Amino acid sequence: MISVIIPSRSELYLQKTVDDVLNKARGEIEVIVVLDGYWPKAPLKDDKRVVIIHHGELSSNFGLRTSVNRGVAVSKGEYIMKIDDHSALDEGFDIKLTADCEDNWVVVPRLYSLKDEGWTKDENGRATFDAGHVTYPPTEGTLSGKPWKWWNENRKDILIDDCMLSAGACYFMKRSHWNQLGLFDEKNYGAFPSLENLEVCLKTWLSGGRVVTNKKTWCAHRWGERGPKNKGWNYSNGQIRKSKENRVAAVKYTNDFWLNNRWPDRVHDFEWVINKFWPVPGWPDNWKEEIKKWPGLI
């Protein structure tokens, strides 16, 4: 069975997303919806395959990491899949993803923009996202991710291909792998920002696993305009201040944790993943020396 975890901060597209998951699955499935600080005005449709968790309040929600963790904690499936609450999936996505998922893999479907009309992929919308790359911290301020244009254009026909860093909108793995990675760290990131894709992908690569894009199937994600209002999120001034404080702490922690090889369960150092995908956009040849000049990194 596959357990699909949907953390939700807004009801705007939630029912459409849940319906789509249930309608597109071909095998045994359960959907765990985690309502983070709100109740929908219209209750979700009854379905024996859907479990609903509610925690927090509108002005004091828990954030994505805690929401996903609590969803996984009550789930029962052999496989764990997380998707955003504004997404659509391919017909039979569950069969296609399980067919190409090894014990220590994270599998991500090809990512398209979501077309509201028909609630399906928009092949003429935002560029298809197959893989991203880790950003260079002295340029971007923190280890994060960006779409890898060259990779996406030149390796589009490799149906099961390495992915340095996923977008985070959707990912799939065996429960045993989730447990091995110890996801998610709530203490050092807080409610915002999530940086979930960085933790999922780097822990997988550095533990000897593999992150792959399965281009035989897809997920469509509603990108829209930047900013929370586009997805129906509502935050108080206090939450916004907390977000800014968390971001400063999370950025410092993230850079130190990965670049200084703080994860005790790794079998590779951070340098290994950079070398595996070299050359990585934005990273200079002498990056190991250059980052020592960046305050608080090395």
Secondary structure, 3 states (H helix, E strand, C coil): CEEEEEEECCCCCHHHHHHHHHHHCCCCEEEEEEEECCCCCCCCCCCCCEEEEEECECCECCCHHHHHHHHHHHCCCCEEEEECCCEEECCCHHHHHHHCCCCCEEEEEEEEEEECCCCEEECCCCCCECCEEECCHHHHCCCCEEECHHHHHHCCCCCEEECCECCCCEEEEEHHHHHHHCCCCCCCCCCCCCCHHHHHHHHHHHCCCEEEEEEEEEEEECCCCCCHHHHCCCCCHHHHHHHHHHHHHHHHHHHHHHHCCCCCCCCCCHHHHHHHCCCCCCCCCCHHHHHHHCCCCC
